[in-house]
Amino acid sequence: MIHEVDEGLRLLLAETGLEDSGVDLVFDAPTKDWSARRNAPTVSVFLHGIREDAGRRRSGTAETHDEEGMVTGWRTPPRWFELTYLVTAWTNRPQDEHRLLSEVLRVLVRSEVLPARLHTGSLAELGLTVELEAAGPGAGGPSASDVWSALGGELKAAIDLRVVAPLAGERTPAGPPVTEGLVMKAAPHLDGGDDGPGRRLRYDGASDPGGQGFAAPRERRLPPGRRKRGNAAR
């Protein structure tokens, strides 16, 4: 799921024409050594935090179906995770960095969700919303100064981007549908003879259970001597 969120963000920022204008879009950690090797205007989208949104966790299973409506298996509910990115711009002049960062911010705040057309893999299969929050108030994660300190670099302007995305649950496949009736076979003869091929039950003479199936309420006869409320003994 993480790489699919990365791809969605790359496609979202690519729609602005950044790559066509010669700006590199990378997901590398902006360390001091990395910045020294950089030789072109660059936007770095660095993932530094992964945390589950436990409030959205659910239990149980749901059926999965094929195109004909047949049950193909069962899947547990998705679990939601918050991915935290540090988005930075790198050029030779601060003014150009700020202009580039402003363009990125304009794209990220345009929508509160990642457009469905940019979903790939399991994100497209689930069809659920992927939330975006750019430069928001935060949710108690590490501060920007802590992140830069861990990277070994100096603090610079950055966009704090949070993405909440679903991780698909585990799927249990179903067996093939039953197409034959039960086979009833007798026990071997006492003299050791062959017990025969058996008899297949196809339920040809079964009665129609009605619209509610076998779950429909049925009258239960009481044993002799039992009494119904308000009626005489049966």
N, C-alpha and C positions, 0 to 999 in steps of 0.2 A: 504493500500500500504506500509506503514512504516514497519509493521511486516513482509511483504513479502521481503522487502529489507534486514531486519535483518536476515531472514532465508537464503537468498542468500549469504550473507557475512559469515554466520556460515558454510554453506556447502563449500564455497570457501576455508576458512581457515582449515576446517576439512580435505580437500583433502591433506594437507601437512603432515597429521599424528600427529598433535599436541595433539588431544584428546587421540589417541592411546598411546602416550608417557607419559600420565599422566598429561597433561596440561589442566587446566580448561579454557573453553571459555565462557565468560559471557558478558552481556550487562548492568551490574550494574554501577552506578555512583561510581567512585573511591574516595570516601570520606575517611576521617581519620578513622572513626569508621569502615568502611568496610575493609580497609586495615589491621586494627588490628585483625579482625576476620578471615582473610584469612589464610588458613593452607596448601595450595598447590600452585605450580607454576600456574600462572593465566595470561591470556590475557583478558583485558577488552576493549570492543568496546562500548564506551559510546556516545550516541546520545545527543548532546547539542544544535543543531541549525536546524531550519526548515524554509526555505524561498522560496517563489515562484520565478521562473524564468519568470517574466512578459513578457519578449521579445518573448516567445514562445506561448503566449496565442492566441488562435484563436476563431472565432465565427462561427455560423452556426450549421448544424446537418448533420449526415450521416446515411444512411440506414443500418440496420442490417438484415441479412438473415439466414434462416435455411439451412439444408443440401440439400433441394430441390430447393433452390433459392427463396423461398417465403419471402416477407418482413415481419419481425417479430417486427420491431420497429425502432426508431430513437435514436441516441446517440449524445450528444454534444461532441466536441473535447476534448481530454485529456488535463489536465493542468500539467505543469512540476514543480517539487519542488526539491530544493537542500537540501540534508540532510548532516549535518556536524557531523562527529564522532571524538572522541578523543581515539586513540588506544594506550594502554599502556601495558607493561609487568611487572609482579610482581613475584619476587623470593626473596631468602634470600641474594643474592649477586648481586651487580651491574653488574659484568661481565656476569653472567647468564642472567640477564634482557636484556643486550645489545645483547647477542647472540640470545635470543628468539625474541627480537624486530627486529633484522636483518632478521630472517627467515620470519617473518610476512611481512616485507617491500618487500622482494623478491617476495612473492606471489602477493602482491597488485599491484606492478608496472609491473608485467608480462603482464597484459592486460589493455587496456584503457576502457574496458566494462566488465560488469558482464556476464559471458557466458550464453547463452540462456538455456542451460540444467539445470541451477540452478534457473531459473525463476519459481515461483509458483503463484497460484491464478490469480489475475487480471493482473499481469505482464506477465504471460504465455498467457493469453487470448488476451491481446493487441498485443503481439509480437513485441514490440518496444525496442529500445536500452536503456540500463541502463548504464550510463557513470560512470566511476570511475576515481578519481584523488587523488593519494596518495602523501603527502608531497609536494604539489604544492605551487604556489605563493599565493594562497588564493584570496578571493573576497570581502575583506572589513568586514569580520565578527569579532567577539571578539577575542582578542589575547589570546595566551596560558596562559599568566600570569593572565588574567582576569578570565579565566575558572577555573584555579587552586585556585584562590582567592575565587571564588564563592563556590567551593567544600570544602573549609576549609583545604586544604592540601598544601604541599610544592611542588614547581615546580620540575618536573622530565622529562626525555626524553619521547617524545610521537610522534606519527604519526598523522598528521592532514589529515583525510580522508573525501573527498567530493563525494557524490553520487547524480547524477541527474536522477530522476525517474519520470515516468508519473503516474498521478492519473486519473483513468478512469472517463469519463464524465457521466452525468446523462442519464439514458435510459428511453424513453417513449415507452411503448408497443403499437403495432398496433392491431386493432380489427381483428376478423376473416375475411377471404376473402368472398366476396359476391358470393353466388352460386345460388341465385334465382333472377328472374326479379322483376320489380316493380309491385305493386298491385294497380289497379285503381278501386275506389269505387265511386258510385254515391251518391249524397246527399239524405237524407231520403225524402220519398214522402210527399206531403203536407197533405195527410190524415193520416200520421203517420204510414204507412205501412212499412214492412221490406224492407231495401235497397238492400238485396241480399248479397251473399258472395263476390262479387267483381270479377274483371277480372285481371288475371295475365299476364303481358307483358313480353314475352321472346325474343322479337326481332328476331323471326325466319326469317323474310323477309328482314332483314337489308342488305344493299349492302356492298360490300367489299370496304373499304376506300383506299386500296392500300398499298404499302410498307411504305409510310410515315405516315399512319394513318390519323386521322382527322386533323393533323397539316399541311397536304400538302396544298400548295397555291391553291386557287380557284378563278375563274373569278367572279368578282362582277359586276352585271348589274347596270348601272346608271339609276336614275329616268328620266322620259321624260323631255326634255328640257336641260339636262346637257350635256356638251360637253367634250370629251376626248381630250387631247393634240394631235394635228396632225391629228385628224380624224373629220369627220362630226358629227353633232349632231345625237344622237340615236333616 
